[in-house]
Amino acid sequence: MFCKVSNNPLFNGNDGRSSICYNCANELLSYYTDFFKSRKLAAQLVCLIVGVPYNDSMFDTYEKKMI
């Protein structure tokens, strides 16, 4: 399943879906977390790649649930 990106006009012709699937996005997150030693920086970069806006409060909420 490819990531739904409804607020990015770049993906309008693709039914609002990114060219990166959820599994690949998770793999990128893991890779960049290891590379940068920062999950937050990795999340920012993956959001940029996928085409969705990054949000600090959403990230913080996600991180709290992961603990």
SEFIZA-3560 file (N, C-alpha, C; in Angstrom, 3 decimals):
REM SEFIZA-3560
<numar><xx>0.850</xx><yy>-1.174</yy><zz>0.000</zz><atom>N</atom></numar>
<numar><xx>0.000</xx><yy>0.000</yy><zz>0.000</zz><atom>CA</atom></numar>
<numar><xx>0.897</xx><yy>1.239</yy><zz>0.000</zz><atom>C</atom></numar>
<numar><xx>0.610</xx><yy>2.151</yy><zz>-0.897</zz><atom>N</atom></numar>
<numar><xx>1.396</xx><yy>3.374</yy><zz>-1.006</zz><atom>CA</atom></numar>
<numar><xx>0.818</xx><yy>4.460</yy><zz>-0.101</zz><atom>C</atom></numar>
<numar><xx>1.700</xx><yy>5.306</yy><zz>0.394</zz><atom>N</atom></numar>
<numar><xx>1.322</xx><yy>6.366</yy><zz>1.323</zz><atom>CA</atom></numar>
<numar><xx>0.369</xx><yy>7.350</yy><zz>0.652</zz><atom>C</atom></numar>
<numar><xx>-0.723</xx><yy>7.658</yy><zz>1.315</zz><atom>N</atom></numar>
<numar><xx>-1.693</xx><yy>8.645</yy><zz>0.829</zz><atom>CA</atom></numar>
<numar><xx>-1.180</xx><yy>10.040</yy><zz>1.182</zz><atom>C</atom></numar>
<numar><xx>-1.081</xx><yy>10.889</yy><zz>0.185</zz><atom>N</atom></numar>
<numar><xx>-0.568</xx><yy>12.246</yy><zz>0.356</zz><atom>CA</atom></numar>
<numar><xx>-1.592</xx><yy>13.204</yy><zz>-0.235</zz><atom>C</atom></numar>
<numar><xx>-2.651</xx><yy>13.427</yy><zz>0.500</zz><atom>N</atom></numar>
<numar><xx>-3.766</xx><yy>14.203</yy><zz>-0.047</zz><atom>CA</atom></numar>
<numar><xx>-3.482</xx><yy>15.700</yy><zz>-0.162</zz><atom>C</atom></numar>
<numar><xx>-2.541</xx><yy>16.214</yy><zz>0.606</zz><atom>N</atom></numar>
<numar><xx>-2.306</xx><yy>17.656</yy><zz>0.612</zz><atom>CA</atom></numar>
<numar><xx>-1.116</xx><yy>18.081</yy><zz>-0.246</zz><atom>C</atom></numar>
<numar><xx>-0.628</xx><yy>17.181</yy><zz>-1.106</zz><atom>N</atom></numar>
<numar><xx>0.496</xx><yy>17.516</yy><zz>-1.959</zz><atom>CA</atom></numar>
<numar><xx>0.065</xx><yy>17.386</yy><zz>-3.418</zz><atom>C</atom></numar>
<numar><xx>-0.022</xx><yy>18.510</yy><zz>-4.146</zz><atom>N</atom></numar>
<numar><xx>-0.507</xx><yy>18.469</yy><zz>-5.526</zz><atom>CA</atom></numar>
<numar><xx>0.398</xx><yy>17.669</yy><zz>-6.464</zz><atom>C</atom></numar>
<numar><xx>1.617</xx><yy>17.377</yy><zz>-6.068</zz><atom>N</atom></numar>
<numar><xx>2.506</xx><yy>16.586</yy><zz>-6.918</zz><atom>CA</atom></numar>
<numar><xx>1.962</xx><yy>15.188</yy><zz>-7.180</zz><atom>C</atom></numar>
<numar><xx>1.099</xx><yy>14.707</yy><zz>-6.285</zz><atom>N</atom></numar>
<numar><xx>0.615</xx><yy>13.338</yy><zz>-6.396</zz><atom>CA</atom></numar>
<numar><xx>-0.849</xx><yy>13.257</yy><zz>-6.830</zz><atom>C</atom></numar>
<numar><xx>-1.417</xx><yy>14.360</yy><zz>-7.300</zz><atom>N</atom></numar>
<numar><xx>-2.816</xx><yy>14.368</yy><zz>-7.747</zz><atom>CA</atom></numar>
<numar><xx>-3.069</xx><yy>13.359</yy><zz>-8.863</zz><atom>C</atom></numar>
<numar><xx>-2.151</xx><yy>13.225</yy><zz>-9.786</zz><atom>N</atom></numar>
<numar><xx>-2.318</xx><yy>12.306</yy><zz>-10.897</zz><atom>CA</atom></numar>
<numar><xx>-2.161</xx><yy>10.846</yy><zz>-10.523</zz><atom>C</atom></numar>
<numar><xx>-1.751</xx><yy>10.592</yy><zz>-9.294</zz><atom>N</atom></numar>
<numar><xx>-1.536</xx><yy>9.226</yy><zz>-8.811</zz><atom>CA</atom></numar>
<numar><xx>-2.539</xx><yy>8.905</yy><zz>-7.706</zz><atom>C</atom></numar>
<numar><xx>-3.736</xx><yy>9.430</yy><zz>-7.824</zz><atom>N</atom></numar>
<numar><xx>-4.790</xx><yy>9.235</yy><zz>-6.817</zz><atom>CA</atom></numar>
<numar><xx>-4.342</xx><yy>9.706</yy><zz>-5.435</zz><atom>C</atom></numar>
<numar><xx>-3.461</xx><yy>10.721</yy><zz>-5.409</zz><atom>N</atom></numar>
<numar><xx>-3.000</xx><yy>11.274</yy><zz>-4.145</zz><atom>CA</atom></numar>
<numar><xx>-2.057</xx><yy>10.362</yy><zz>-3.384</zz><atom>C</atom></numar>
<numar><xx>-1.422</xx><yy>9.433</yy><zz>-4.075</zz><atom>N</atom></numar>
<numar><xx>-0.526</xx><yy>8.479</yy><zz>-3.411</zz><atom>CA</atom></numar>
<numar><xx>0.918</xx><yy>8.752</yy><zz>-3.789</zz><atom>C</atom></numar>
<numar><xx>1.781</xx><yy>8.622</yy><zz>-2.796</zz><atom>N</atom></numar>
<numar><xx>3.212</xx><yy>8.792</yy><zz>-2.988</zz><atom>CA</atom></numar>
<numar><xx>3.764</xx><yy>7.609</yy><zz>-3.784</zz><atom>C</atom></numar>
<numar><xx>4.957</xx><yy>7.750</yy><zz>-4.294</zz><atom>N</atom></numar>
<numar><xx>5.601</xx><yy>6.654</yy><zz>-5.020</zz><atom>CA</atom></numar>
<numar><xx>6.334</xx><yy>5.705</yy><zz>-4.073</zz><atom>C</atom></numar>
<numar><xx>6.225</xx><yy>5.950</yy><zz>-2.771</zz><atom>N</atom></numar>
<numar><xx>6.883</xx><yy>5.118</yy><zz>-1.765</zz><atom>CA</atom></numar>
<numar><xx>5.825</xx><yy>4.414</yy><zz>-0.926</zz><atom>C</atom></numar>
<numar><xx>5.975</xx><yy>3.097</yy><zz>-0.778</zz><atom>N</atom></numar>
<numar><xx>5.005</xx><yy>2.330</yy><zz>0.012</zz><atom>CA</atom></numar>
<numar><xx>5.332</xx><yy>2.448</yy><zz>1.510</zz><atom>C</atom></numar>
<numar><xx>4.387</xx><yy>2.035</yy><zz>2.337</zz><atom>N</atom></numar>
<numar><xx>4.563</xx><yy>2.117</yy><zz>3.790</zz><atom>CA</atom></numar>
<numar><xx>5.772</xx><yy>1.315</yy><zz>4.262</zz><atom>C</atom></numar>
<numar><xx>5.950</xx><yy>0.118</yy><zz>3.709</zz><atom>N</atom></numar>
<numar><xx>7.098</xx><yy>-0.701</yy><zz>4.128</zz><atom>CA</atom></numar>
<numar><xx>8.413</xx><yy>-0.018</yy><zz>3.796</zz><atom>C</atom></numar>
<numar><xx>8.493</xx><yy>0.561</yy><zz>2.608</zz><atom>N</atom></numar>
<numar><xx>9.718</xx><yy>1.275</yy><zz>2.219</zz><atom>CA</atom></numar>
<numar><xx>9.942</xx><yy>2.508</yy><zz>3.096</zz><atom>C</atom></numar>
<numar><xx>8.869</xx><yy>3.215</yy><zz>3.420</zz><atom>N</atom></numar>
<numar><xx>8.987</xx><yy>4.387</yy><zz>4.301</zz><atom>CA</atom></numar>
<numar><xx>9.508</xx><yy>3.964</yy><zz>5.673</zz><atom>C</atom></numar>
<numar><xx>9.028</xx><yy>2.846</yy><zz>6.189</zz><atom>N</atom></numar>
<numar><xx>9.516</xx><yy>2.339</yy><zz>7.475</zz><atom>CA</atom></numar>
<numar><xx>10.974</xx><yy>1.913</yy><zz>7.391</zz><atom>C</atom></numar>
<numar><xx>11.360</xx><yy>1.296</yy><zz>6.279</zz><atom>N</atom></numar>
<numar><xx>12.759</xx><yy>0.915</yy><zz>6.085</zz><atom>CA</atom></numar>
<numar><xx>13.644</xx><yy>2.156</yy><zz>6.010</zz><atom>C</atom></numar>
<numar><xx>13.170</xx><yy>3.185</yy><zz>5.300</zz><atom>N</atom></numar>
<numar><xx>13.929</xx><yy>4.439</yy><zz>5.243</zz><atom>CA</atom></numar>
<numar><xx>14.067</xx><yy>5.059</yy><zz>6.627</zz><atom>C</atom></numar>
<numar><xx>12.986</xx><yy>5.033</yy><zz>7.403</zz><atom>N</atom></numar>
<numar><xx>13.041</xx><yy>5.578</yy><zz>8.755</zz><atom>CA</atom></numar>
<numar><xx>14.083</xx><yy>4.849</yy><zz>9.590</zz><atom>C</atom></numar>
<numar><xx>14.106</xx><yy>3.545</yy><zz>9.507</zz><atom>N</atom></numar>
<numar><xx>15.086</xx><yy>2.750</yy><zz>10.250</zz><atom>CA</atom></numar>
<numar><xx>16.510</xx><yy>3.048</yy><zz>9.780</zz><atom>C</atom></numar>
<numar><xx>16.694</xx><yy>3.092</yy><zz>8.465</zz><atom>N</atom></numar>
<numar><xx>18.018</xx><yy>3.366</yy><zz>7.912</zz><atom>CA</atom></numar>
<numar><xx>18.537</xx><yy>4.732</yy><zz>8.348</zz><atom>C</atom></numar>
<numar><xx>17.709</xx><yy>5.761</yy><zz>8.169</zz><atom>N</atom></numar>
<numar><xx>18.156</xx><yy>7.115</yy><zz>8.507</zz><atom>CA</atom></numar>
<numar><xx>18.290</xx><yy>7.321</yy><zz>10.014</zz><atom>C</atom></numar>
<numar><xx>17.506</xx><yy>6.617</yy><zz>10.803</zz><atom>N</atom></numar>
<numar><xx>17.676</xx><yy>6.689</yy><zz>12.258</zz><atom>CA</atom></numar>
<numar><xx>19.049</xx><yy>6.162</yy><zz>12.639</zz><atom>C</atom></numar>
<numar><xx>19.439</xx><yy>5.026</yy><zz>12.066</zz><atom>N</atom></numar>
<numar><xx>20.777</xx><yy>4.469</yy><zz>12.329</zz><atom>CA</atom></numar>
<numar><xx>21.869</xx><yy>5.389</yy><zz>11.802</zz><atom>C</atom></numar>
<numar><xx>21.657</xx><yy>5.936</yy><zz>10.608</zz><atom>N</atom></numar>
<numar><xx>22.673</xx><yy>6.772</yy><zz>9.968</zz><atom>CA</atom></numar>
<numar><xx>22.904</xx><yy>8.069</yy><zz>10.738</zz><atom>C</atom></numar>
<numar><xx>21.821</xx><yy>8.766</yy><zz>11.091</zz><atom>N</atom></numar>
<numar><xx>21.934</xx><yy>10.064</yy><zz>11.755</zz><atom>CA</atom></numar>
<numar><xx>21.941</xx><yy>9.963</yy><zz>13.276</zz><atom>C</atom></numar>
<numar><xx>21.626</xx><yy>8.776</yy><zz>13.805</zz><atom>N</atom></numar>
<numar><xx>21.521</xx><yy>8.569</yy><zz>15.260</zz><atom>CA</atom></numar>
<numar><xx>20.462</xx><yy>9.488</yy><zz>15.864</zz><atom>C</atom></numar>
<numar><xx>19.432</xx><yy>9.775</yy><zz>15.074</zz><atom>N</atom></numar>
<numar><xx>18.352</xx><yy>10.644</yy><zz>15.518</zz><atom>CA</atom></numar>
<numar><xx>17.060</xx><yy>10.229</yy><zz>14.819</zz><atom>C</atom></numar>
<numar><xx>16.115</xx><yy>9.726</yy><zz>15.596</zz><atom>N</atom></numar>
<numar><xx>14.833</xx><yy>9.315</yy><zz>15.021</zz><atom>CA</atom></numar>
<numar><xx>14.049</xx><yy>10.532</yy><zz>14.511</zz><atom>C</atom></numar>
<numar><xx>14.192</xx><yy>11.655</yy><zz>15.207</zz><atom>N</atom></numar>
<numar><xx>13.469</xx><yy>12.867</yy><zz>14.813</zz><atom>CA</atom></numar>
<numar><xx>13.968</xx><yy>13.385</yy><zz>13.464</zz><atom>C</atom></numar>
<numar><xx>15.267</xx><yy>13.455</yy><zz>13.289</zz><atom>N</atom></numar>
<numar><xx>15.833</xx><yy>13.898</yy><zz>12.017</zz><atom>CA</atom></numar>
<numar><xx>15.455</xx><yy>12.922</yy><zz>10.903</zz><atom>C</atom></numar>
<numar><xx>15.486</xx><yy>11.628</yy><zz>11.217</zz><atom>N</atom></numar>
<numar><xx>15.094</xx><yy>10.616</yy><zz>10.234</zz><atom>CA</atom></numar>
<numar><xx>13.635</xx><yy>10.801</yy><zz>9.830</zz><atom>C</atom></numar>
<numar><xx>12.769</xx><yy>11.065</yy><zz>10.782</zz><atom>N</atom></numar>
<numar><xx>11.347</xx><yy>11.269</yy><zz>10.488</zz><atom>CA</atom></numar>
<numar><xx>11.151</xx><yy>12.501</yy><zz>9.615</zz><atom>C</atom></numar>
<numar><xx>11.896</xx><yy>13.558</yy><zz>9.892</zz><atom>N</atom></numar>
<numar><xx>11.798</xx><yy>14.768</yy><zz>9.068</zz><atom>CA</atom></numar>
<numar><xx>12.195</xx><yy>14.473</yy><zz>7.627</zz><atom>C</atom></numar>
<numar><xx>13.265</xx><yy>13.719</yy><zz>7.458</zz><atom>N</atom></numar>
<numar><xx>13.746</xx><yy>13.400</yy><zz>6.121</zz><atom>CA</atom></numar>
<numar><xx>12.770</xx><yy>12.486</yy><zz>5.376</zz><atom>C</atom></numar>
<numar><xx>12.232</xx><yy>11.481</yy><zz>6.053</zz><atom>N</atom></numar>
<numar><xx>11.279</xx><yy>10.578</yy><zz>5.408</zz><atom>CA</atom></numar>
<numar><xx>10.010</xx><yy>11.339</yy><zz>5.016</zz><atom>C</atom></numar>
<numar><xx>9.560</xx><yy>12.237</yy><zz>5.857</zz><atom>N</atom></numar>
<numar><xx>8.395</xx><yy>13.059</yy><zz>5.501</zz><atom>CA</atom></numar>
<numar><xx>8.683</xx><yy>13.872</yy><zz>4.242</zz><atom>C</atom></numar>
<numar><xx>9.872</xx><yy>14.421</yy><zz>4.149</zz><atom>N</atom></numar>
<numar><xx>10.264</xx><yy>15.183</yy><zz>2.970</zz><atom>CA</atom></numar>
<numar><xx>10.275</xx><yy>14.293</yy><zz>1.732</zz><atom>C</atom></numar>
<numar><xx>10.818</xx><yy>13.093</yy><zz>1.856</zz><atom>N</atom></numar>
<numar><xx>10.889</xx><yy>12.162</yy><zz>0.728</zz><atom>CA</atom></numar>
<numar><xx>9.500</xx><yy>11.722</yy><zz>0.290</zz><atom>C</atom></numar>
<numar><xx>8.642</xx><yy>11.412</yy><zz>1.257</zz><atom>N</atom></numar>
<numar><xx>7.300</xx><yy>10.920</yy><zz>0.956</zz><atom>CA</atom></numar>
<numar><xx>6.408</xx><yy>12.052</yy><zz>0.459</zz><atom>C</atom></numar>
<numar><xx>6.665</xx><yy>13.271</yy><zz>0.892</zz><atom>N</atom></numar>
<numar><xx>5.884</xx><yy>14.415</yy><zz>0.432</zz><atom>CA</atom></numar>
<numar><xx>4.801</xx><yy>14.846</yy><zz>1.388</zz><atom>C</atom></numar>
<numar><xx>4.991</xx><yy>14.557</yy><zz>2.669</zz><atom>N</atom></numar>
<numar><xx>4.024</xx><yy>14.990</yy><zz>3.683</zz><atom>CA</atom></numar>
<numar><xx>4.708</xx><yy>15.975</yy><zz>4.629</zz><atom>C</atom></numar>
<numar><xx>3.953</xx><yy>16.906</yy><zz>5.194</zz><atom>N</atom></numar>
<numar><xx>4.559</xx><yy>17.853</yy><zz>6.125</zz><atom>CA</atom></numar>
<numar><xx>4.950</xx><yy>17.169</yy><zz>7.428</zz><atom>C</atom></numar>
<numar><xx>6.065</xx><yy>17.581</yy><zz>7.983</zz><atom>N</atom></numar>
<numar><xx>6.513</xx><yy>17.084</yy><zz>9.286</zz><atom>CA</atom></numar>
<numar><xx>5.875</xx><yy>17.941</yy><zz>10.370</zz><atom>C</atom></numar>
<numar><xx>5.500</xx><yy>17.305</yy><zz>11.481</zz><atom>N</atom></numar>
<numar><xx>4.862</xx><yy>18.009</yy><zz>12.585</zz><atom>CA</atom></numar>
<numar><xx>5.477</xx><yy>17.534</yy><zz>13.900</zz><atom>C</atom></numar>
<numar><xx>6.106</xx><yy>18.448</yy><zz>14.640</zz><atom>N</atom></numar>
<numar><xx>6.770</xx><yy>18.092</yy><zz>15.903</zz><atom>CA</atom></numar>
<numar><xx>5.820</xx><yy>17.456</yy><zz>16.910</zz><atom>C</atom></numar>
<numar><xx>4.628</xx><yy>18.011</yy><zz>17.061</zz><atom>N</atom></numar>
<numar><xx>3.717</xx><yy>17.487</yy><zz>18.083</zz><atom>CA</atom></numar>
<numar><xx>3.238</xx><yy>16.078</yy><zz>17.717</zz><atom>C</atom></numar>
<numar><xx>3.023</xx><yy>15.812</yy><zz>16.433</zz><atom>N</atom></numar>
<numar><xx>2.643</xx><yy>14.458</yy><zz>16.028</zz><atom>CA</atom></numar>
<numar><xx>3.798</xx><yy>13.486</yy><zz>16.273</zz><atom>C</atom></numar>
<numar><xx>5.020</xx><yy>13.920</yy><zz>15.987</zz><atom>N</atom></numar>
<numar><xx>6.187</xx><yy>13.077</yy><zz>16.238</zz><atom>CA</atom></numar>
<numar><xx>6.309</xx><yy>12.764</yy><zz>17.721</zz><atom>C</atom></numar>
<numar><xx>6.168</xx><yy>13.794</yy><zz>18.562</zz><atom>N</atom></numar>
<numar><xx>6.279</xx><yy>13.598</yy><zz>20.005</zz><atom>CA</atom></numar>
<numar><xx>5.211</xx><yy>12.638</yy><zz>20.523</zz><atom>C</atom></numar>
<numar><xx>3.992</xx><yy>12.749</yy><zz>20.020</zz><atom>N</atom></numar>
<numar><xx>2.913</xx><yy>11.839</yy><zz>20.412</zz><atom>CA</atom></numar>
<numar><xx>3.251</xx><yy>10.412</yy><zz>20.008</zz><atom>C</atom></numar>
<numar><xx>3.760</xx><yy>10.241</yy><zz>18.790</zz><atom>N</atom></numar>
<numar><xx>4.158</xx><yy>8.919</yy><zz>18.303</zz><atom>CA</atom></numar>
<numar><xx>5.260</xx><yy>8.340</yy><zz>19.186</zz><atom>C</atom></numar>
<numar><xx>6.246</xx><yy>9.140</yy><zz>19.500</zz><atom>N</atom></numar>
<numar><xx>7.363</xx><yy>8.665</yy><zz>20.326</zz><atom>CA</atom></numar>
<numar><xx>6.902</xx><yy>8.230</yy><zz>21.712</zz><atom>C</atom></numar>
<numar><xx>5.965</xx><yy>8.949</yy><zz>22.295</zz><atom>N</atom></numar>
<numar><xx>5.434</xx><yy>8.587</yy><zz>23.621</zz><atom>CA</atom></numar>
<numar><xx>4.717</xx><yy>7.246</yy><zz>23.578</zz><atom>C</atom></numar>
<numar><xx>4.022</xx><yy>6.978</yy><zz>22.481</zz><atom>N</atom></numar>
<numar><xx>3.316</xx><yy>5.696</yy><zz>22.338</zz><atom>CA</atom></numar>
<numar><xx>4.289</xx><yy>4.550</yy><zz>22.148</zz><atom>C</atom></numar>
<numar><xx>5.468</xx><yy>4.829</yy><zz>21.601</zz><atom>N</atom></numar>
<numar><xx>6.455</xx><yy>3.786</yy><zz>21.341</zz><atom>CA</atom></numar>
<numar><xx>7.205</xx><yy>3.378</yy><zz>22.606</zz><atom>C</atom></numar>
<numar><xx>7.157</xx><yy>4.201</yy><zz>23.626</zz><atom>N</atom></numar>
<numar><xx>7.892</xx><yy>3.897</yy><zz>24.882</zz><atom>CA</atom></numar>
<numar><xx>7.177</xx><yy>2.842</yy><zz>25.684</zz><atom>C</atom></numar>
//
